[in-house]
């Protein structure tokens, strides 16, 4: 099995509709949208997320309502992906605040699915990190970041992140980023970034090829880790 990055596009600003146009070089088996925003999610909710007119699935949404408010979200599409060049379109309920978004596509030899997601937030922390637990499953990983730093020079990506895409935004009083992980492998992945103590939030996703399965997420337990069968293998 193989899993590979194909294409990505980004959109940002204080908008109601965000459009990201993807032109794949191969046949996409996965499309993922990452979002980072300042202000609480309640100030501007998501109306819809689609790729080529097909509704995407919300994998995770984290709302930070203490300290500096912010939210991050991840959406995926694994089945019924339209062929050729298509737009990923995110519609918000209003345009009162800036957001940073990235849509990316993956190709491979088999259908794909989500291994796990994980999220972290803290009102005052230096060098925040969290672990994407892959359960020994070869995965493509990415993350959405929010930080209280008022300039993108106030924080730095961890080593090993950003080779396929690395987008940053200055919200004014705070900043955000969307990053790909450089290595496609089965070892657990550390998400996060480096900074002196400040507000921090990040959310990561791991995507796998499904061994003989269709789209949809790998079944997960209450802590977001995949279930394992009697012989130690993940249940697809």
C-alpha positions in Angstrom: 0.0 0.0 0.0 1.1 3.6 -0.6 -0.2 6.9 0.6 1.0 10.2 -0.9 0.4 13.9 -0.9 -1.1 15.1 -4.1 -2.2 18.8 -3.9 -3.3 21.6 -1.6 -4.7 25.1 -1.6 -5.4 27.8 1.0 -7.8 30.6 1.7 -7.9 33.2 4.5 -9.4 36.5 5.6 -12.7 37.7 7.1 -15.1 36.1 4.7 -18.4 34.3 4.6 -17.3 31.9 1.8 -13.8 30.4 1.5 -13.0 28.7 -1.8 -9.9 26.5 -2.3 -9.3 25.0 -5.8 -7.6 21.7 -6.0 -6.1 20.4 -9.3 -5.0 16.8 -8.6 -2.2 15.0 -10.5 -3.7 11.6 -9.6 -7.0 10.1 -8.4 -7.7 11.4 -4.9 -8.6 8.9 -2.1 -8.9 11.6 0.6 -9.6 15.3 0.8 -9.1 17.1 4.1 -9.8 20.7 5.2 -8.0 22.2 8.2 -9.3 25.5 9.8 -7.7 27.8 12.4 -9.6 30.9 13.7 -9.4 33.4 16.5 -12.5 34.3 18.6 -14.9 31.7 20.0 -16.7 29.4 17.7 -20.1 30.7 18.9 -19.4 34.0 17.2 -19.4 32.5 13.7 -20.5 28.9 13.2 -19.8 26.7 10.1 -22.8 26.5 7.7 -21.3 23.9 5.3 -18.1 22.3 4.1 -18.1 20.7 0.6 -15.7 19.4 -2.0 -17.0 19.4 -5.5 -20.5 19.8 -4.1 -20.2 16.7 -1.9 -20.6 17.3 1.9 -17.5 16.6 3.9 -17.5 15.0 7.4 -16.5 16.9 10.5 -13.8 14.9 12.2 -13.1 17.2 15.1 -13.8 20.7 16.3 -12.1 22.3 19.4 -13.4 25.5 20.9 -11.1 27.5 23.2 -13.3 29.7 25.4 -10.9 30.7 28.2 -7.9 33.0 28.0 -7.7 34.1 24.3 -10.7 32.6 22.4 -10.1 30.5 19.3 -11.2 27.4 17.5 -9.8 24.7 15.1 -11.6 22.2 13.0 -10.9 19.3 10.6 -13.2 18.0 7.9 -12.6 14.9 5.6 -14.1 13.2 2.5 -13.1 9.6 1.7 -15.8 8.4 -0.6 -17.7 9.8 -3.6 -14.8 12.2 -4.3 -15.4 14.0 -7.6 -12.7 13.5 -10.2 -10.6 16.3 -11.7 -10.2 19.8 -10.6 -12.7 20.8 -7.9 -13.3 23.4 -5.2 -13.4 22.9 -1.5 -15.8 25.4 -0.2 -16.4 26.4 3.5 -19.4 28.7 4.3 -19.5 30.5 7.6 -22.5 32.1 9.3 -20.8 35.5 9.1 -17.5 37.4 8.2 -16.8 39.0 11.6 -13.4 37.5 12.1 -10.4 36.2 10.1 -9.8 32.5 9.5 -7.1 30.4 7.9 -8.0 27.3 5.9 -6.2 24.7 3.8 -7.7 21.9 1.7 -5.3 19.1 0.7 -5.7 15.8 -1.3 -4.0 12.4 -0.9 -3.7 9.6 -3.4 -2.8 5.9 -3.0 -3.6 2.3 -3.9 -6.6 1.8 -1.6 -9.5 3.7 0.1 -8.5 5.9 3.0 -9.9 6.6 6.5 -9.0 8.5 9.7 -6.9 6.7 12.2 -7.3 9.3 14.9 -7.5 13.0 15.8 -6.2 14.7 18.9 -6.6 18.3 20.3 -4.8 20.3 22.9 -5.4 23.8 24.4 -3.8 25.8 27.2 -4.2 29.4 28.4 -0.5 29.9 29.2 2.1 27.3 28.1 5.6 27.2 26.5 6.3 24.8 23.7 2.9 23.0 23.7 2.8 19.4 22.4 0.4 16.5 22.2 0.6 13.0 20.7 -1.1 11.5 17.7 -1.2 7.8 18.6 -1.1 5.9 15.3 -1.3 2.4 16.8 1.4 1.2 14.4 -0.6 2.2 11.3 1.3 4.0 8.5 -0.4 7.4 8.3 -0.2 10.9 6.7 -0.5 13.5 9.4 -1.3 17.2 9.5 -2.2 19.9 12.1 -4.0 23.2 12.7 -2.4 25.7 15.1 -3.5 28.7 17.1 -1.2 30.8 19.3 -1.6 33.9 21.4 1.6 35.3 19.8 0.9 38.6 18.0 3.3 37.8 15.1 4.2 34.6 13.2 7.8 35.2 14.2 6.8 34.7 17.8 6.5 30.9 17.3 8.1 28.2 15.2 7.0 24.8 13.8 8.5 21.7 15.3 11.2 20.0 13.3 9.9 17.7 10.7 6.8 19.7 9.8 5.8 21.7 6.7 7.3 20.0 3.6 4.0 19.6 1.7 2.3 22.7 3.0 2.9 25.3 5.8 0.5 28.2 5.9 0.5 31.0 8.6 -1.7 33.9 9.3 -1.5 37.0 11.5 -4.9 37.6 13.1 -3.7 40.8 14.7 -3.6 40.0 18.4 -2.8 36.4 17.7 -1.6 34.0 14.9 -2.3 30.6 13.4 -0.8 28.0 11.2 -1.7 24.8 9.1 1.1 22.3 8.6 1.8 18.9 7.0 4.0 16.3 8.7 7.1 15.4 6.7 7.2 11.6 7.4 4.6 9.0 6.3 5.2 6.2 8.8 3.7 4.2 11.6 5.4 5.8 14.7 3.4 8.1 16.9 3.6 11.7 15.9 4.2 14.8 18.1 2.0 17.8 17.2 2.6 21.3 18.5 5.1 24.2 18.1 7.7 26.2 20.0 7.0 29.4 21.8 7.5 31.2 25.1 4.5 30.9 27.4 1.2 32.1 25.9 -2.2 30.8 24.8 -1.9 27.7 22.6 -4.2 25.4 20.7 -3.6 22.7 18.1 -5.4 19.8 16.5 -3.9 16.9 14.5 -5.2 14.2 12.2 -3.7 11.0 11.0 -5.0 9.4 7.7 -4.4 5.8 6.6 -5.1 3.6 3.7 -7.8 1.2 4.7 -6.8 -2.5 4.2 -9.6 -3.8 2.1 -12.2 -1.2 3.4 -14.3 1.6 2.2 -14.3 5.2 3.4 -15.1 6.4 6.8 -13.2 6.7 10.0 -11.4 3.8 11.7 -13.5 2.8 14.8 -12.2 4.6 17.9 -12.5 4.3 21.6 -13.6 7.1 24.0 -10.1 8.6 24.0 -9.8 8.7 20.2 -7.5 5.7 19.8 -8.3 2.9 17.3 -9.8 -0.3 18.5 -7.6 -3.4 18.1 -8.7 -6.9 17.3 -7.7 -10.2 19.1 -4.5 -10.5 17.1 -3.3 -7.0 17.7 -4.4 -5.5 14.3 -6.5 -2.4 14.0 -10.2 -2.9 13.1 -10.9 -1.3 9.8 
